[in-house]
Amino acid sequence: MRYMRYMLLDDYMPSKHMPLDRLASLLRNATIPYVPLEHMLLAWLLVFDYLFPFFLFPFFFSLF
């Protein structure tokens, strides 16, 4: 009953700590199918395209 009372009061006083099921429902409703996957793949590709040589450069420098 206490959780239901907080759920009813949540429209007037949103709590600082959001319950996990409400956070999951927000994330589920905010998900656009297929576009974020493509965006994440592009971001991953860009990050590894630009940062991977900088991470490998000290390794190659230590070989010689």
TIPAVEX-762149 format. One record per atom (N, C-alpha, C): atom name; residue in one letter; residue number from 1; x, y, z. Coordinates in steps of 0.2 Angstrom, whole numbers, plus 5000, padded with zeros to 4 digits. Atoms other than C-alpha are relative to their C-alpha. Layout:
<sites>
   atomo   residuo   num      x      y      z
      CA         a   NUM      X      Y      Z
...
</sites>
This chain:
<sites>
   atomo   residuo   num      x      y      z
       N         m     1   5004   4994   5000
      CA         m     1   5000   5000   5000
       C         m     1   5004   5006   5000
       N         r     2   4996   4994   4999
      CA         r     2   5014   5012   5004
       C         r     2   5003   5001   4993
       N         y     3   4997   4999   5007
      CA         y     3   5022   5009   4986
       C         y     3   4994   5003   4996
       N         m     4   5005   4998   5005
      CA         m     4   5005   5012   4978
       C         m     4   4998   5008   5002
       N         r     5   5001   4993   4999
      CA         r     5   5003   5028   4988
       C         r     5   5006   5005   4997
       N         y     6   4995   4996   5003
      CA         y     6   5020   5034   4982
       C         y     6   4999   5000   4993
       N         m     7   5001   5000   5007
      CA         m     7   5015   5029   4965
       C         m     7   4995   5006   4998
       N         l     8   5005   4995   5001
      CA         l     8   5000   5040   4966
       C         l     8   5002   5007   5001
       N         l     9   4997   4993   4998
      CA         l     9   5010   5055   4974
       C         l     9   5005   5002   4995
       N         d    10   4994   4999   5004
      CA         d    10   5023   5053   4960
       C         d    10   4999   5006   4995
       N         d    11   5001   4995   5004
      CA         d    11   5014   5065   4949
       C         d    11   5001   5007   5003
       N         y    12   5000   4993   4996
      CA         y    12   5014   5079   4962
       C         y    12   5007   5001   5003
       N         m    13   4993   5000   4997
      CA         m    13   5031   5074   4970
       C         m    13   5004   4995   4997
       N         p    14   4995   5005   5003
      CA         p    14   5043   5065   4959
       C         p    14   5006   4998   5005
       N         s    15   4995   5002   4995
      CA         s    15   5055   5055   4970
       C         s    15   5007   5001   4997
       N         k    16   4994   5000   5003
      CA         k    16   5073   5057   4969
       C         k    16   5003   4994   4998
       N         h    17   4998   5006   5002
      CA         h    17   5076   5039   4968
       C         h    17   4995   4996   4996
       N         m    18   5005   5004   5004
      CA         m    18   5067   5031   4953
       C         m    18   5000   4993   5001
       N         p    19   5000   5007   5000
      CA         p    19   5062   5013   4955
       C         p    19   5002   4997   4993
       N         l    20   4996   5002   5006
      CA         l    20   5071   5002   4943
       C         l    20   4995   4998   4994
       N         d    21   5005   5002   5005
      CA         d    21   5055   4995   4934
       C         d    21   4997   5006   4996
       N         r    22   5002   4994   5004
      CA         r    22   5050   5013   4930
       C         r    22   5005   5003   4996
       N         l    23   4994   4998   5004
      CA         l    23   5067   5017   4924
       C         l    23   5000   4995   4994
       N         a    24   5000   5005   5006
      CA         a    24   5066   5001   4913
       C         a    24   4994   5002   4995
       N         s    25   5006   4998   5005
      CA         s    25   5049   5006   4906
       C         s    25   5002   5006   4996
       N         l    26   4998   4994   5003
      CA         l    26   5056   5023   4902
       C         l    26   5005   4999   4994
       N         l    27   4996   5002   5005
      CA         l    27   5070   5016   4893
       C         l    27   4997   4996   4994
       N         r    28   5003   5003   5005
      CA         r    28   5059   5004   4884
       C         r    28   4996   5004   4995
       N         n    29   5005   4996   5004
      CA         n    29   5047   5017   4878
       C         n    29   5005   5005   4996
       N         a    30   4996   4995   5003
      CA         a    30   5062   5029   4873
       C         a    30   5004   4996   4994
       N         t    31   4996   5004   5005
      CA         t    31   5070   5015   4862
       C         t    31   4997   5000   4993
       N         i    32   5003   5000   5007
      CA         i    32   5068   5018   4843
       C         i    32   5004   4993   4997
       N         p    33   4997   5006   5003
      CA         p    33   5071   5001   4834
       C         p    33   5005   5001   4995
       N         y    34   4995   5000   5006
      CA         y    34   5086   4999   4823
       C         y    34   5004   5006   4999
       N         v    35   4996   4994   5001
      CA         v    35   5092   5017   4823
       C         v    35   5005   5001   5005
       N         p    36   4995   5000   4995
      CA         p    36   5101   5017   4840
       C         p    36   5006   4995   4999
       N         l    37   4995   5005   5001
      CA         l    37   5110   5001   4835
       C         l    37   5005   5002   4994
       N         e    38   4996   4998   5005
      CA         e    38   5116   5008   4819
       C         e    38   5005   5006   5002
       N         h    39   4996   4994   4998
      CA         h    39   5122   5024   4828
       C         h    39   5005   4998   5005
       N         m    40   4995   5003   4995
      CA         m    40   5131   5014   4842
       C         m    40   5005   4997   4996
       N         l    41   4994   5003   5004
      CA         l    41   5140   5004   4828
       C         l    41   5004   5005   4997
       N         l    42   4996   4995   5003
      CA         l    42   5145   5020   4820
       C         l    42   5004   5003   5005
       N         a    43   4996   4996   4995
      CA         a    43   5151   5028   4836
       C         a    43   5006   4995   5002
       N         w    44   4994   5004   4998
      CA         w    44   5161   5012   4840
       C         w    44   5005   4999   4995
       N         l    45   4996   5000   5005
      CA         l    45   5168   5012   4823
       C         l    45   5005   5006   5000
       N         l    46   4997   4994   5000
      CA         l    46   5173   5030   4824
       C         l    46   5005   5000   5006
       N         v    47   4995   5000   4994
      CA         v    47   5181   5028   4842
       C         v    47   5006   4995   4998
       N         f    48   4994   5004   5001
      CA         f    48   5191   5013   4837
       C         f    48   5004   5001   4994
       N         d    49   4996   4998   5006
      CA         d    49   5196   5020   4820
       C         d    49   5005   5005   5002
       N         y    50   4996   4995   4999
      CA         y    50   5203   5035   4828
       C         y    50   5005   4999   5006
       N         l    51   4996   5001   4994
      CA         l    51   5209   5029   4845
       C         l    51   5004   4994   5000
       N         f    52   4997   5006   5000
      CA         f    52   5215   5012   4841
       C         f    52   5008   5001   4998
       N         p    53   4993   4999   5002
      CA         p    53   5231   5018   4832
       C         p    53   5004   5003   5006
       N         f    54   4997   4997   4995
      CA         f    54   5235   5029   4847
       C         f    54   5002   4995   5006
       N         f    55   4998   5005   4995
      CA         f    55   5234   5014   4859
       C         f    55   5005   4996   4998
       N         l    56   4995   5005   5002
      CA         l    56   5244   5003   4848
       C         l    56   5007   5003   4999
       N         f    57   4994   4997   5001
      CA         f    57   5258   5016   4845
       C         f    57   5006   4999   5005
       N         p    58   4994   5002   4996
      CA         p    58   5268   5013   4861
       C         p    58   5002   4993   5000
       N         f    59   4998   5007   5001
      CA         f    59   5267   4995   4858
       C         f    59   5005   4999   4994
       N         f    60   4995   5001   5006
      CA         f    60   5275   4996   4841
       C         f    60   5006   5004   5001
       N         f    61   4994   4996   4998
      CA         f    61   5287   5009   4848
       C         f    61   5005   4996   5004
       N         s    62   4996   5005   4995
      CA         s    62   5293   4996   4861
       C         s    62   5003   4994   4996
       N         l    63   4997   5006   5003
      CA         l    63   5296   4983   4848
       C         l    63   5007   5002   4997
       N         f    64   4994   4998   5003
      CA         f    64   5311   4993   4840
       C         f    64   5005   5003   5005
</sites>
